[in-house]
Amino acid sequence: MASLHPATAAPPLPHSLAPSLRASSLSWSASIAVSRIPPPPRLALHSPAPPHGPGSRQNSLVVCAAWTRRSRGEAAERPNRKSWKQRTDMYMRPFQLNVFFSKRFVHAKVMHRSTSKVIAVATTNAKDLRLTLPSLVDENACRTIGRLIAERAMDADVFAMAYEPKKNERIEGKLGIVIDTIKEHGIIFV
């Protein structure tokens, strides 16, 4: 029993391998030496310029960032450059609600921000609403406009939209009624 068949005998391992690197089982993955597997990737670290002054640490490491925020000086030099939020907001919140109140009518529309395509429109100036509503600017008309916008947006597969109030504009009164009615009919505001 001391001799094995020559085809099934394992070749002897070189003496340079440590005993812990030898295969401990007969599986294929255990037969690969551990030293051949590359180490996992690491962060790129480098030493900064030598700091000046007493008590500074000489062996500190700094991770290089791929993206940094603009400084105030850089923002002052290029004031027309848009911020990160201004550049990405139209893709994060693509559909926007616009509501306009005139003395005689209420207009609302849902628009795709990046393509400016109008998705849904409702106005009390429409012929069917003009003839059926007793008043075209009261709270009942605002509820009707909210319901129509919600239904038409859902027909166009739009279930979330955003509303950005203008400067010093509060979401109350007729505007609050329009937005609350849209929310009640299943549209999410982001």
Disulfide bonds with the S-S distance in Angstrom:
none
